[in-house]
Amino acid sequence: MLKRCKFIVHYVSKFNVFEQVRYASQILPQFSAEKYNVKRKNFSNVQAADVSYFQSILGNDRVLTDRDEVLPFNIDWIRNCRGQSQVVLKPKTTQEVSEILAYCNKKRLAVCPQGGNTGLVGGSVPVYDEIVINLMLMDKIITLDEISGALVCEAGCVLENLDNYVRGHNLIMPLDLGAKGSCQIGGNVSTNAGGLRLLRYGNLHGSVLGLEAVKADGTVIDCLRSLKKDNTGYHLKHLFIGSEGTLGIVTKVAIHCPVLPKAATLGFFGIKNFENILELYKSAKSSLGEILSAFEMADNLAITQTVKNLNLPNPISDYPFYALVETHGSNEVHDGEKLSNFLNKEMESGLIMDGTVTSDPAKMQTIWNLRESIAASSLVGGYVFKYDVSIPQKHYYDIVPMLKQRLGDKASAVFGYGHIGDGNIHINISVPQYTKEVVSLIEPFIFEEVSKLKGSISAEHGIGFRKPQFIHYSKEPSALGLMRDLKQLMDPNGILNPYKVLPETN
Ligand SMILES: Cc1cc2nc3c(=O)[nH]c(=O)nc-3n(C[C@H](O)[C@H](O)[C@H](O)COP(=O)(O)OP(=O)(O)OC[C@H]3O[C@@H](n4cnc5c(N)ncnc54)[C@H](O)[C@@H]3O)c2cc1C
């Protein structure tokens, strides 16, 4: 049997980690418009009369214009992008969203929809003076059908709050991600967020049953059905899933919640090399079958840097690679037997060098916390370039050594981790400071390599502000043309999240 490793449980709240890292540096990022040389589009400037109009709909409290209050809504989580908005609106109802958009559309005022502002591609913050429409006050749970598992809620509900709520009814949210304490379900839907358990519960195109969204002209599109089957014409909800606030503002979501697993187990293993991670993944799929709920990997640097930067415990010692294998099932005995057969086999084969397995919720949380904190740990010191690509699994890790070699001592760290079950790797490149020289070494090189491997330049984070000029590496001209047609149809004045997703035509 697998030997239990020295395992100390430390409770580290993810909020501590987030806040500690987020505000580690008080130096304000450069304005995105200057940093990336963006020309302002021909929108109107916000006037005092516009602010008065918004106050007439929302009241003074929900219209922020104070510079200090507005500042956090202008800066993204990674502190790479900074907008120049002077107004943040906090609607509480779909009607208010509709009135705001109808007015902005008529006045040609650009807007930036915003959820929890945890997006990693600069989509959630303005570039110039777009009005921020933050959904945080639309946070009501509307209904939960315990028979079907359909949850209907407002778009501003925080993912973790929803998960806590449905757990009280023997259900779980079908997605889980490191930012769950801050991200909102509307943001998740708008980015088509993937996360840690996509392998088991599928993506949001499958689990979102219906939604309500407001178009640029204020029209409310009501597709808020909670049915699993509804083939009545075009599946319009899909237009809003993953469109990153460029086609409409999502105001309500109906989502299918799977049953809370009665038995859950987590293993954290040390692995000799990347080839063995792939072998272990194959073996886990065949041995664990339907109970496999997550299969994550991280290289040595991803884990050691997180342990060091955030002072977190590593339950096992140093290994070149790590795998995190989770099972969700309904029968502890049956699941335990499957897992121990898998472990015995792979300890014997040498694929698993060492590790720890636990079904104690607190210990599981500590291991998940280590994995989920990798993204935040890389923000400590210097500047970090983050890439989120998907690549056929046999080439999954190739890009990391390639980048290490290309960057040499210009990078202080290059590491990879991610959702190997989905072929989705996150590549982080830490540098002492952002320079154009380093950028030119990484981009478009990384996208060219991903394209050669028939991968996607954005697996789950979206295109946002940072990647439109690279979208052609993953989208054919005909598909891009249709995207433009849809944008023109749904937002003819282009007021919704300009400078994002679609590349400039010239
Ligand atoms: C530590 C950490 C871990 C992460 N892990 C993952 C992961 O595993 N998988 C993953 O997919 N992502 C991950 N992310 C990225 C991010 O959390 C997701 O993209 C998330 O879905 C964004 O939700 P949000 O509410 O913060 O949206 P925001 O960041 O506020 O917005 C994201 C985009 O959606 C738009 N938007 C937001 N709300 C709405 C709305 N109601 N209507 C229309 N448009 C809207 C914004 O304009 C923007 O373009 C992670 C981020 C962090 C910081």
PDBQT file of the ligand as one rigid body, heavy atoms in Angstrom, charges set to zero:
ROOT
HETATM    1  C1  LIG A 601      -6.562  32.081  -9.117  1.00  0.00    +0.000 C 
HETATM    2  C2  LIG A 601      -7.352  31.965 -10.373  1.00  0.00    +0.000 A 
HETATM    3  C3  LIG A 601      -7.668  30.704 -10.868  1.00  0.00    +0.000 A 
HETATM    4  C4  LIG A 601      -8.403  30.585 -12.039  1.00  0.00    +0.000 A 
HETATM    5  N1  LIG A 601      -8.700  29.331 -12.484  1.00  0.00    +0.000 NA
HETATM    6  C5  LIG A 601      -9.431  29.203 -13.597  1.00  0.00    +0.000 A 
HETATM    7  C6  LIG A 601      -9.772  27.901 -14.074  1.00  0.00    +0.000 A 
HETATM    8  O1  LIG A 601      -9.381  26.888 -13.519  1.00  0.00    +0.000 OA
HETATM    9  N2  LIG A 601     -10.538  27.823 -15.174  1.00  0.00    +0.000 N 
HETATM   10  C7  LIG A 601     -10.985  28.935 -15.837  1.00  0.00    +0.000 A 
HETATM   11  O2  LIG A 601     -11.687  28.793 -16.835  1.00  0.00    +0.000 OA
HETATM   12  N3  LIG A 601     -10.664  30.165 -15.412  1.00  0.00    +0.000 NA
HETATM   13  C8  LIG A 601      -9.906  30.335 -14.325  1.00  0.00    +0.000 A 
HETATM   14  N4  LIG A 601      -9.581  31.580 -13.896  1.00  0.00    +0.000 N 
HETATM   15  C9  LIG A 601     -10.014  32.764 -14.667  1.00  0.00    +0.000 C 
HETATM   16  C10 LIG A 601     -11.327  33.416 -14.164  1.00  0.00    +0.000 C 
HETATM   17  O3  LIG A 601     -11.544  33.150 -12.823  1.00  0.00    +0.000 OA
HETATM   18  C11 LIG A 601     -12.505  32.937 -14.978  1.00  0.00    +0.000 C 
HETATM   19  O4  LIG A 601     -12.374  33.406 -16.295  1.00  0.00    +0.000 OA
HETATM   20  C12 LIG A 601     -13.868  33.370 -14.424  1.00  0.00    +0.000 C 
HETATM   21  O5  LIG A 601     -14.864  32.682 -15.118  1.00  0.00    +0.000 OA
HETATM   22  C13 LIG A 601     -14.114  34.867 -14.525  1.00  0.00    +0.000 C 
HETATM   23  O6  LIG A 601     -15.258  35.195 -13.769  1.00  0.00    +0.000 OA
HETATM   24  P1  LIG A 601     -15.446  36.654 -13.183  1.00  0.00    +0.000 P 
HETATM   25  O7  LIG A 601     -16.785  36.756 -12.561  1.00  0.00    +0.000 OA
HETATM   26  O8  LIG A 601     -14.302  37.046 -12.355  1.00  0.00    +0.000 OA
HETATM   27  O9  LIG A 601     -15.474  37.510 -14.537  1.00  0.00    +0.000 OA
HETATM   28  P2  LIG A 601     -14.656  38.812 -14.875  1.00  0.00    +0.000 P 
HETATM   29  O10 LIG A 601     -13.209  38.575 -14.716  1.00  0.00    +0.000 OA
HETATM   30  O11 LIG A 601     -15.230  39.979 -14.173  1.00  0.00    +0.000 OA
HETATM   31  O12 LIG A 601     -14.997  38.957 -16.434  1.00  0.00    +0.000 OA
HETATM   32  C14 LIG A 601     -14.493  38.034 -17.364  1.00  0.00    +0.000 C 
HETATM   33  C15 LIG A 601     -15.114  38.359 -18.744  1.00  0.00    +0.000 C 
HETATM   34  O13 LIG A 601     -16.505  38.114 -18.717  1.00  0.00    +0.000 OA
HETATM   35  C16 LIG A 601     -17.237  39.325 -18.935  1.00  0.00    +0.000 C 
HETATM   36  N5  LIG A 601     -18.361  39.301 -17.986  1.00  0.00    +0.000 N 
HETATM   37  C17 LIG A 601     -18.322  39.147 -16.644  1.00  0.00    +0.000 A 
HETATM   38  N6  LIG A 601     -19.564  39.075 -16.154  1.00  0.00    +0.000 NA
HETATM   39  C18 LIG A 601     -20.398  39.190 -17.198  1.00  0.00    +0.000 A 
HETATM   40  C19 LIG A 601     -21.820  39.177 -17.337  1.00  0.00    +0.000 A 
HETATM   41  N7  LIG A 601     -22.633  39.014 -16.287  1.00  0.00    +0.000 N 
HETATM   42  N8  LIG A 601     -22.329  39.312 -18.579  1.00  0.00    +0.000 NA
HETATM   43  C20 LIG A 601     -21.523  39.446 -19.667  1.00  0.00    +0.000 A 
HETATM   44  N9  LIG A 601     -20.195  39.481 -19.587  1.00  0.00    +0.000 NA
HETATM   45  C21 LIG A 601     -19.645  39.345 -18.360  1.00  0.00    +0.000 A 
HETATM   46  C22 LIG A 601     -16.268  40.457 -18.726  1.00  0.00    +0.000 C 
HETATM   47  O14 LIG A 601     -16.585  41.569 -19.526  1.00  0.00    +0.000 OA
HETATM   48  C23 LIG A 601     -14.964  39.816 -19.155  1.00  0.00    +0.000 C 
HETATM   49  O15 LIG A 601     -14.819  39.877 -20.535  1.00  0.00    +0.000 OA
HETATM   50  C24 LIG A 601      -8.832  31.743 -12.735  1.00  0.00    +0.000 A 
HETATM   51  C25 LIG A 601      -8.516  33.005 -12.228  1.00  0.00    +0.000 A 
HETATM   52  C26 LIG A 601      -7.781  33.124 -11.073  1.00  0.00    +0.000 A 
HETATM   53  C27 LIG A 601      -7.479  34.500 -10.568  1.00  0.00    +0.000 C 
ENDROOT
TORSDOF 0
